[in-house]
């Protein structure tokens, strides 16, 4: 059974992301984005990149934990007679 992951930003994070998108667009393209266009871009990025980035983060965390568990075994394993 597969769960659908819904990426939801907190209000503060959404406001900050919109602010940063507007700053980036203004600095890179010398054009101001409306709130609507910035929100559209944020929605596009979340829908397009959100799941792949989330999945990569899960894979990276899994690899990190597996490495630490291997280290734990190697570090604390006691030889049995």
DSSP file (Angstrom, degrees, kcal/mol; ACC not computed):
  #  RESIDUE AA STRUCTURE BP1 BP2  ACC     N-H-->O    O-->H-N    N-H-->O    O-->H-N    TCO  KAPPA ALPHA  PHI   PSI    X-CA   Y-CA   Z-CA
    1    1 A X              0   0    0      0, 0.0     2,-0.4     0, 0.0     0, 0.0   0.000 360.0 360.0 360.0 126.0    0.0    0.0    0.0
    2    2 A X        -     0   0    0      2,-0.0     2,-0.4     0, 0.0     0, 0.0  -0.774 360.0-147.1 -99.9 135.9    1.5    3.3   -1.1
    3    3 A X        -     0   0    0     -2,-0.4     2,-0.5     2,-0.0     0, 0.0  -0.810  14.4-131.4 -98.0 141.0    1.1    6.6    0.8
    4    4 A X        -     0   0    0     -2,-0.4     2,-0.6     2,-0.0    -2,-0.0  -0.809  18.2-141.9 -90.0 128.4    0.9    9.8   -1.1
    5    5 A X        -     0   0    0     -2,-0.5     2,-0.6     2,-0.0    46,-0.0  -0.808  11.2-160.5 -91.7 122.4    3.2   12.5    0.4
    6    6 A X        -     0   0    0     -2,-0.6     2,-0.7     2,-0.0    -2,-0.0  -0.919  10.8-144.8-104.1 117.6    1.7   15.9    0.4
    7    7 A X        +     0   0    0     -2,-0.6     2,-0.5    39,-0.1    43,-0.1  -0.726  24.5 176.8 -85.7 118.3    4.3   18.6    0.8
    8    8 A X        -     0   0    0     -2,-0.7     2,-0.3    38,-0.0    -2,-0.0  -0.986  17.0-148.9-127.0 126.0    2.9   21.4    2.8
    9    9 A X        -     0   0    0     -2,-0.5     2,-0.0     1,-0.1    -2,-0.0  -0.669  24.1-112.7 -89.5 145.9    4.9   24.5    3.8
   10   10 A X     >  -     0   0    0     -2,-0.3     4,-2.8     1,-0.1     5,-0.2  -0.345  33.8-107.9 -66.1 160.6    4.3   26.3    7.0
   11   11 A X  H  > S+     0   0    0      1,-0.2     4,-2.4     2,-0.2     5,-0.2   0.914 120.7  49.2 -58.4 -43.0    2.9   29.8    6.5
   12   12 A X  H  > S+     0   0    0      2,-0.2     4,-2.2     1,-0.2    -1,-0.2   0.905 112.2  47.1 -64.9 -41.0    6.2   31.3    7.6
   13   13 A X  H  > S+     0   0    0      2,-0.2     4,-2.8     1,-0.2    -2,-0.2   0.912 111.8  50.8 -67.3 -41.0    8.2   29.1    5.3
   14   14 A X  H  X S+     0   0    0     -4,-2.8     4,-2.6     2,-0.2     5,-0.2   0.930 110.8  48.9 -60.9 -45.8    5.9   29.9    2.4
   15   15 A X  H  X S+     0   0    0     -4,-2.4     4,-2.2    -5,-0.2    -1,-0.2   0.914 113.4  47.3 -59.9 -43.6    6.2   33.6    3.0
   16   16 A X  H  X S+     0   0    0     -4,-2.2     4,-2.4     2,-0.2    -2,-0.2   0.907 111.5  50.0 -66.6 -41.7   10.0   33.4    3.2
   17   17 A X  H  X S+     0   0    0     -4,-2.8     4,-2.4     2,-0.2    -2,-0.2   0.913 111.2  49.2 -63.8 -42.0   10.2   31.2    0.0
   18   18 A X  H  X S+     0   0    0     -4,-2.6     4,-2.2     2,-0.2    -1,-0.2   0.907 110.7  50.8 -62.8 -41.4    8.0   33.7   -1.9
   19   19 A X  H  X S+     0   0    0     -4,-2.2     4,-2.2    -5,-0.2    -2,-0.2   0.925 112.0  46.9 -61.0 -44.7   10.2   36.6   -0.7
   20   20 A X  H  X S+     0   0    0     -4,-2.4     4,-2.8     2,-0.2    -2,-0.2   0.868 109.7  52.9 -68.3 -36.8   13.3   34.8   -1.8
   21   21 A X  H  X S+     0   0    0     -4,-2.4     4,-2.7     2,-0.2     5,-0.2   0.928 110.6  48.0 -62.4 -44.3   11.8   33.9   -5.2
   22   22 A X  H  X S+     0   0    0     -4,-2.2     4,-2.3     2,-0.2    -2,-0.2   0.904 112.9  47.8 -64.5 -41.3   10.9   37.6   -5.8
   23   23 A X  H  X S+     0   0    0     -4,-2.2     4,-2.7     2,-0.2     5,-0.2   0.947 113.2  48.0 -63.7 -48.0   14.4   38.7   -4.7
   24   24 A X  H  X S+     0   0    0     -4,-2.8     4,-3.0     1,-0.2     5,-0.3   0.932 112.9  47.6 -58.0 -48.0   16.1   36.2   -7.0
   25   25 A X  H  X S+     0   0    0     -4,-2.7     4,-2.5     1,-0.2     6,-0.7   0.902 113.1  48.6 -62.4 -41.6   13.9   37.1   -9.9
   26   26 A X  H  X S+     0   0    0     -4,-2.3     4,-1.3    -5,-0.2    -1,-0.2   0.919 116.3  42.7 -64.6 -43.5   14.5   40.8   -9.4
   27   27 A X  H  < S+     0   0    0     -4,-2.7    -2,-0.2    -5,-0.2    -1,-0.2   0.876 122.5  37.4 -72.5 -37.2   18.3   40.4   -9.1
   28   28 A X  H  < S+     0   0    0     -4,-3.0    -2,-0.2    -5,-0.2    -3,-0.2   0.845 134.0  20.5 -83.3 -35.0   18.7   37.9  -12.0
   29   29 A X  H  < S-     0   0    0     -4,-2.5    -3,-0.2    -5,-0.3    -2,-0.2   0.375  92.8-126.8-119.5   1.8   16.2   39.2  -14.5
   30   30 A X  S  < S+     0   0    0     -4,-1.3     2,-0.3    -5,-0.3    -4,-0.2   0.887  73.3 114.0  51.4  44.5   15.7   42.8  -13.3
   31   31 A X        -     0   0    0     -6,-0.7     2,-0.4    -9,-0.1    -2,-0.2  -0.998  64.7-126.5-144.1 140.9   12.0   42.3  -13.2
   32   32 A X        -     0   0    0     -2,-0.3     2,-0.4    -3,-0.1    -9,-0.1  -0.726  20.8-143.0 -90.1 136.2    9.6   42.3  -10.3
   33   33 A X        -     0   0    0     -2,-0.4     2,-0.1   -11,-0.2    -7,-0.0  -0.763  14.7-126.5 -94.1 141.7    7.2   39.4   -9.8
   34   34 A X     >  -     0   0    0     -2,-0.4     4,-2.5     1,-0.1     5,-0.2  -0.394  29.7-107.0 -74.2 163.6    3.7   39.8   -8.7
   35   35 A X  H  > S+     0   0    0      1,-0.2     4,-2.6     2,-0.2     5,-0.2   0.906 121.7  53.7 -57.0 -41.7    2.6   37.8   -5.6
   36   36 A X  H  > S+     0   0    0      1,-0.2     4,-2.3     2,-0.2    -1,-0.2   0.919 109.9  45.3 -61.3 -45.7    0.5   35.7   -8.0
   37   37 A X  H  > S+     0   0    0      2,-0.2     4,-2.4     1,-0.2    -1,-0.2   0.894 113.1  50.2 -67.5 -39.6    3.5   34.9  -10.3
   38   38 A X  H  X S+     0   0    0     -4,-2.5     4,-2.5     2,-0.2    -2,-0.2   0.921 111.7  48.7 -63.6 -42.9    5.7   34.1   -7.3
   39   39 A X  H  X S+     0   0    0     -4,-2.6     4,-2.6    -5,-0.2    -2,-0.2   0.893 110.5  51.6 -63.2 -40.2    3.1   31.8   -5.8
   40   40 A X  H  X S+     0   0    0     -4,-2.3     4,-2.4     2,-0.2    -2,-0.2   0.904 110.6  48.2 -62.9 -41.9    2.7   30.1   -9.2
   41   41 A X  H  X S+     0   0    0     -4,-2.4     4,-2.6     2,-0.2    -2,-0.2   0.926 111.4  49.6 -65.1 -43.9    6.5   29.5   -9.4
   42   42 A X  H  X S+     0   0    0     -4,-2.5     4,-2.6     1,-0.2     5,-0.2   0.929 111.2  49.4 -60.8 -45.0    6.6   28.2   -5.9
   43   43 A X  H  X S+     0   0    0     -4,-2.6     4,-2.7     1,-0.2     5,-0.2   0.918 110.9  50.6 -59.6 -44.1    3.7   25.8   -6.6
   44   44 A X  H  X S+     0   0    0     -4,-2.4     4,-2.7     1,-0.2     5,-0.3   0.930 111.6  47.3 -59.3 -47.0    5.5   24.6   -9.8
   45   45 A X  H  X>S+     0   0    0     -4,-2.6     4,-3.1     2,-0.2     5,-0.9   0.903 113.0  48.2 -65.0 -40.8    8.8   24.0   -8.0
   46   46 A X  H  X5S+     0   0    0     -4,-2.6     4,-1.3     3,-0.2     5,-0.5   0.941 115.9  43.8 -64.0 -45.8    7.1   22.1   -5.1
   47   47 A X  H  <5S+     0   0    0     -4,-2.7     4,-0.3    -5,-0.2    -2,-0.2   0.865 123.7  36.3 -66.9 -36.0    5.1   20.0   -7.6
   48   48 A X  H  <5S+     0   0    0     -4,-2.7     4,-0.3    -5,-0.2    -2,-0.2   0.898 134.4  18.8 -85.0 -43.6    8.0   19.3   -9.9
   49   49 A X  H  X5S+     0   0    0     -4,-3.1     4,-2.5    -5,-0.3     5,-0.3   0.670 103.3  83.1-103.8 -21.0   10.9   19.1   -7.4
   50   50 A X  H  X<S+     0   0    0     -4,-1.3     4,-2.6    -5,-0.9     5,-0.2   0.915  94.8  41.4 -55.2 -53.2    9.3   18.4   -4.1
   51   51 A X  H  > S+     0   0    0     -5,-0.5     4,-2.9    -4,-0.3     5,-0.2   0.925 115.8  47.9 -67.4 -45.3    8.8   14.6   -4.4
   52   52 A X  H  > S+     0   0    0     -4,-0.3     4,-2.2     2,-0.2    -1,-0.2   0.915 115.4  46.0 -61.0 -39.9   12.2   13.8   -6.0
   53   53 A X  H  X S+     0   0    0     -4,-2.5     4,-2.3     2,-0.2    -2,-0.2   0.921 113.6  49.2 -67.4 -42.7   14.1   15.9   -3.4
   54   54 A X  H  X S+     0   0    0     -4,-2.6     4,-2.1    -5,-0.3    -2,-0.2   0.937 112.2  48.3 -59.6 -47.8   12.0   14.4   -0.6
   55   55 A X  H  X S+     0   0    0     -4,-2.9     4,-2.3     1,-0.2    -1,-0.2   0.885 110.8  50.8 -62.6 -39.1   12.8   10.9   -1.9
   56   56 A X  H  X S+     0   0    0     -4,-2.2     4,-2.7    -5,-0.2    -1,-0.2   0.895 108.3  52.6 -65.6 -39.0   16.5   11.6   -2.2
   57   57 A X  H  X S+     0   0    0     -4,-2.3     4,-2.5     2,-0.2    -2,-0.2   0.901 109.0  49.7 -62.6 -40.8   16.5   12.9    1.4
   58   58 A X  H  X S+     0   0    0     -4,-2.1     4,-2.6     2,-0.2    -2,-0.2   0.924 112.0  48.0 -63.7 -44.2   14.9    9.7    2.6
   59   59 A X  H  X S+     0   0    0     -4,-2.3     4,-2.4     2,-0.2    -2,-0.2   0.913 112.5  48.8 -62.4 -42.3   17.5    7.6    0.6
   60   60 A X  H  X S+     0   0    0     -4,-2.7     4,-2.4     2,-0.2    -2,-0.2   0.907 112.3  48.2 -64.2 -42.0   20.4    9.7    2.0
   61   61 A X  H  X S+     0   0    0     -4,-2.5     4,-2.7     2,-0.2     5,-0.2   0.911 111.2  50.9 -65.0 -41.8   19.0    9.4    5.6
   62   62 A X  H  X S+     0   0    0     -4,-2.6     4,-2.5     2,-0.2    -2,-0.2   0.918 111.7  47.0 -61.4 -44.3   18.7    5.6    5.1
   63   63 A X  H  X S+     0   0    0     -4,-2.4     4,-2.3     2,-0.2    -2,-0.2   0.901 112.1  50.9 -64.5 -40.9   22.3    5.3    3.9
   64   64 A X  H  X S+     0   0    0     -4,-2.4     4,-2.2     2,-0.2    -2,-0.2   0.931 112.6  45.3 -61.9 -47.1   23.5    7.5    6.7
   65   65 A X  H  X S+     0   0    0     -4,-2.7     4,-2.4     1,-0.2    -2,-0.2   0.907 111.7  52.1 -65.2 -41.6   21.7    5.4    9.3
   66   66 A X  H  X S+     0   0    0     -4,-2.5     4,-2.2     1,-0.2    -1,-0.2   0.904 109.7  50.0 -61.0 -41.0   22.9    2.1    7.7
   67   67 A X  H  X S+     0   0    0     -4,-2.3     4,-2.3     1,-0.2    -1,-0.2   0.911 110.8  49.2 -63.6 -42.2   26.5    3.4    7.8
   68   68 A X  H  X S+     0   0    0     -4,-2.2     4,-2.2     2,-0.2    -2,-0.2   0.876 110.1  51.0 -66.3 -36.8   26.2    4.3   11.5
   69   69 A X  H  X S+     0   0    0     -4,-2.4     4,-2.1     2,-0.2    -1,-0.2   0.884 109.5  50.3 -67.3 -37.9   24.7    0.9   12.3
   70   70 A X  H  X S+     0   0    0     -4,-2.2     4,-2.4     2,-0.2    -2,-0.2   0.911 110.9  49.5 -63.6 -41.7   27.6   -0.8   10.5
   71   71 A X  H  X S+     0   0    0     -4,-2.3     4,-2.8     1,-0.2     5,-0.2   0.893 108.1  54.3 -62.2 -40.1   30.0    1.3   12.5
   72   72 A X  H  X S+     0   0    0     -4,-2.2     4,-2.4     2,-0.2    -2,-0.2   0.927 109.8  46.3 -60.8 -46.1   28.2    0.4   15.7
   73   73 A X  H  X S+     0   0    0     -4,-2.1     4,-1.4     1,-0.2    -2,-0.2   0.929 115.6  45.6 -62.8 -46.0   28.6   -3.3   15.0
   74   74 A X  H  < S+     0   0    0     -4,-2.4    -2,-0.2     1,-0.2    -1,-0.2   0.870 117.0  44.9 -66.6 -36.9   32.3   -2.9   14.1
   75   75 A X  H  < S+     0   0    0     -4,-2.8    -2,-0.2    -5,-0.2    -1,-0.2   0.881 125.7  26.2 -75.7 -39.6   33.1   -0.7   17.1
   76   76 A X  H  < S+     0   0    0     -4,-2.4     2,-0.2    -5,-0.2    -2,-0.2   0.364  81.9 127.6-112.6   4.8   31.3   -2.6   19.8
   77   77 A X     <  -     0   0    0     -4,-1.4     2,-0.5    -5,-0.2    -4,-0.0  -0.448  46.7-149.4 -66.9 129.5   31.2   -6.2   18.6
   78   78 A X        -     0   0    0     -2,-0.2     2,-0.2     1,-0.0    -2,-0.1  -0.869  18.0-117.4-102.7 131.9   32.6   -8.6   21.2
   79   79 A X        -     0   0    0     -2,-0.5     2,-0.3     1,-0.0    -1,-0.0  -0.456  28.7-142.4 -66.4 132.7   34.3  -11.8   20.1
   80   80 A X              0   0    0     -2,-0.2    -1,-0.0     1,-0.1     0, 0.0  -0.768 360.0 360.0 -98.8 145.6   32.4  -14.8   21.3
   81   81 A X              0   0    0     -2,-0.3    -1,-0.1     0, 0.0    -2,-0.0   0.460 360.0 360.0 -80.1 360.0   34.3  -18.0   22.5
